[in-house]
Amino acid sequence: MATGQSPNALRALAELGVADAARAAGVPFHGIFNLRTPSGGHIARALPATVSPLLGFHRADLHRVLLDAVPAGWVRTGAHVTAVRQDADQVTVSYGTEELRADLVVAADGVRSTVRHLLWPEAPGPRFWGNTVWRGIAHAGGVDAAMTLGRGQYFLTMPVGRGRVYWALGARADRPGVRYDDELAEVRRRVQGWHDPIPHLLEATPPREVLHHDIIDLDPLREYARGRVVLLGDAAHAMHPDMAQEAAQALEDAAALAETGDVPAALARYDKQRRPRTQTIVQQARTKGLGSTSGNVVGYHLRTTALRLVPSSRWPALAAKALAPVWDWTPPPLPR
């Protein structure tokens, strides 16, 4: 529905040759540095002059940027893969009544990857850790990006351009699969009495467009490549959204995989580079996500009090320093 891209992702987009188009489609925001309580009090506030903005995208806009960079006819939608076979020199992919042969297959088919299931049959499936999320797009302008920290749940906002604001409510859930007849009404119930502009955003959201998903991730795989087949993005390392790195890590994967070279050697290099980094971020995002929805009263007050003690002038720099191991990634130079 929407995605916020951090500096590492923007460098990957630049190396892939779509930086200008991405910046034209995205909206600068400082939301991760604006923290509030449900009553509206500021825990931390970004001073834009002290920190570089991130870019917020409606996911369809970022998809369009990437699709426009691909030659016409290269993307085929609605193809359901049923089999993957390979030998030392080629991979054959079956879908529907057709087959394709290639020197390399990149499986970027998501958290419930068919290719991973076929070629990594021993790998465990996605895991639910007790978090769920509601998401929507409000047709309302003039709303800043921010994150409101409640006990057991959080609400974030991010402008995505053309008078649209993305919002998400993350919360604890006892079990997966719990759904409501009116998901927007359930969101309203959970944030009743929370500060403006949250009620306004919910009022400006079409009820049928609210999405509700349980958050799942993947435990570490032993390798991201087998033969001439390689996993990319959520198929390899699906993660909690709480570090805003799901799409960013897929873009990093793409930039790392785009290096030229002999296929087996290139995939070995990709696996060595990407697996340790992405699996570390999966664990960090899981820990952060579960902490953000903890219902522990003492822990909540300790966390918000500690954050309030940091002066607003220093908060962005300290947060950026903490995120430096993720944000400071630089892509390899790619052939033009």
N, C-alpha and C positions, 0 to 999 in steps of 0.2 A: 504493500500500500504506500509506504514512504520509507525513505532511508536517509540517514545523516552520514556524510562522508568526512572522515578525519584526514589530517595531512598525509598520512601514508597512502591512503586510497587516492588522494588527489595526485600524488606523485606517480602512482601506477597509471592513472588515466592520462597523465601527461606523457609518460613513456610510450603508452599505447597510441598516442597521437590524437586524442580527443579532448584535451584539456580546455581549449577555447569553447567548444560546443558544450562541455559539461558546465563550465562556469556560467554560460549564458542560460542554461536550463535550471541551475540551482539557485538557492536563496541563502545568503550568508546568515549565520545565527550563532549565538553564544549560549545556547540553552543549558549545556552541561555545567556552566558556571553560574547559573541563576537557580538557586534553591530556595524553596518556600515551605511554610507549614500550611496545613489545611485552613487555618484561620486567615492566611494571607501574609503573615509575617515573613520577612526575608531572613533566611539563614545565611545565605551568601549571595552576592550580587556582582555580576560581571561589569567591569569597566572596559568598554570596547577598545579604548586606546591601549590597553595593557596586554591584549591577547588577540591572536589571529582567529578569525571566525572559521567555523566549519561550514559545509554546504549542505543544505537540506533539499531533497528531491522528492517529488512524487515519483514513485517507482516507475510508472509508465514513461515519465519524461527521461529518466536515466536509461531505460531500455531503448527508447527511441534514439538517443545519442549513440548508443553502442550499435544498434541495428543499422543506422544510417552510415556507419563506417564499414559495414560489411557489403561486399558486392551483391547486387540483386540476384535473387534466386538461390543464394547459398543457404538460407534458413528455410527448413520445412517444418511446419507445425503439425501437431496431431499425429506424430509418428510414435507408435507404441512398440518399443523394443521387446522382442520375445526370445532372442538368443544371441550370444556372442561367442564366436569360435576364433581361435588364433593358432598360428604356427610360428615358426621362427622368423618369417618374413612379412606376414600379413595378418590382418584382423578382418573377420567377416561379421557384419551386424545384420541380423534379420529383423524386419519390422513389417507387419502386415503380410503382404504377398511378395515383398521386395527384399533384396539384399544389397548391401553396400560393402565394398572392400577398400581397405585403407592400410597405409603403413603404420598409422597411429590412431587410436580412438581415445578421445578425452570425454570421460563420463562426468558431465556437470548436471546430473539429473536429480539433484535435491536430496533431502534428508532421508527419503524412502527410496533411494536409488535402486533401480532395477539392475543396473550393471554391477553395483556392489553386491547385491543379493546373489547374482549369478556367479561372479568370479571370486567373491570373498564369502563363501557360504558359512564359514565358521565365525564370521564377525557378528557380534550381538547387534540387535536392532536398536533404534532410538530409545532413549530412557526419559521418563517423566520424573521430575524431581519435586513436584509440588507447587509449581507456579503456572498461572494462566494469565491471558492478556486479552483485553478488548481493544479494538482499534477502529478509528473512524476518520473521515475527512469532513471537517466543518467548512461551510461556505461563509467565511467571516474574515474580514481583513483587520489589520492593525493589531494583531496579537503577537506578543513577543514569545520567543522560545523560553521555556522554563521547565523545572521539574519540582513537583510538590511531593514532599515526603510525608506520608501518613504512617500510622502504625499498622503494619501488615499489608500495606499497599502504597502505590505511588501513582501519580498522574503526570504525564509529560505532554508538552505541546511543542510544535515545530512548524513554522510557516513553510509552505512548499510552492508558493507562487500563484499568481492569477487569482488572488482572493481566497486561497484555500489554506487551511490550517490542519495539519495532522495532529491527532491526539491519541494517547494510549493509556489505559489503566492496567497496571500490573498488580496482581494480588496472589495470595496463597490459595491453594485449592487442595482439599482433602484427597481427591481422586481425579483422574482424567475423565473427560467425556461428559462432564456435567454441563448442560445447556439450558437456556431459558426461552420461554415463548416470546418474550420481548427483551432482547439483549440490551437495548438502549435504556429501557426502564430499570434494568438491573444495575447498569452503570450509575444511573441517577440515584438509585437507592444507596449505593455504596459511597457516593461522594456528596450526599445530602449535606448542605451547610458549608461546603468548601467554598473557597474564595472565588471572586470573579477573576478571569473570564470563564471559568470552568462551566458554570450553568449556561452561559451564553453559547459556548461552543457545542454543548450537548443539544441545545435547542436548535442550533443551526446545522445539525447532522441528520440526514435522512435515515430513519430507523432501519430500513432494509439494507443500508450500506454498512452497517456496523458488523465487523468481523470479530469472532471469538475463537481463539485457538489456545490449546494447551502448549506450554513451552517444553520442548524436548531437545536433547543434544545427543552426541555420540561419544561413547568411550573410545579410547585410543585404538587405532588400527596399527598392525605391525608394519605395514608399508602402504604407500599410496599408489604404487605401480606394480603391475604384474604383467610380465611379457611386454606387449605393446599397447596395453590399456592402462590409463592413468585416471585417478579420481581428482576432481577439482571442486572447490567450494563446499557446499553443504553435503555433498555426496561423500566427502572425505572427512570433514570436521565441523558438522553442524554444531552450533553453540547458542547459548542464551543471548538475547539481544542487549544485555545490560552494559556492554562495553561498546556498542554500536560498531561491531567488527564483522558481522556476518558477510555483508557485501564487500566490505573492505578487504577481508582476507581472500575472498574469491578473486577480486581484482589483482591482489598481490600474486595469487597463484597464476593467473593468466600472464602477468608480466614475467614471472619467473619461468614459466613454461615456454614462453615465446623465444627464449634464447635458442640459437641455431646449434646444430650438431647431430651426430649420429644418434638415432632414436634410443637405443638401450642406454648409452652413456648420458644422454640428456635427461632421461627419466630417473636414472640413478642420482644425478645431480639435483633434480627437482625434489626427489624424496628426501635427500639429505638436508636440503635447505628448508623445505616447507614443513615437514612433519614435526620436528621439535618446536618450532615457533608456533604453529597453529594449535598444537595440542596443549601447549602452555596457556595460550589465550582461551581455549575452551574451558580449562580448569578455572582460570581467573574469572571469566564471565559467569560461570556457574556459581562460584563463591559469592561474587558481587550480587548476582540476581537473588540468591536465597537470602542474603543479608538485607537487601532492599525491601523484602516482603516479610521480614521477621516480625512476628506479633509480640515479641518480648518487650514489655513496658520499659524496664530498666535500660535495656540495650538501645531502644529507640531514643530515650531522653539523653543518654550518654552520647550517642552519635550526633544528634542535633545540637547539643550543647557544645561539643568539641568543634563542630563546624562553625558555630556562631563566634567562637573565640578567635577565629582566623580573620584578620582585617580584610575587607573587600579588596583593598589595594594589593594584597599579597595572595589572595585565594587563587586567581587564575594561574599565576606563576607556579604555585605549589602543586596545583592540580595537573598542569602541563608537565611538570617535572615527574610526577608520579606516573604519568602516562607515556613518558618519553620512550621506554623500551618498546612500546607498541607504535607510537606515532613517528618515531625517528627512522623507521625503515626506509631504505632507499632501493629502488628497483635497479636491476642490471641494465646497462645500456643495450638497447635493441637495434638491430639493423633497420635502416630506413628503406 
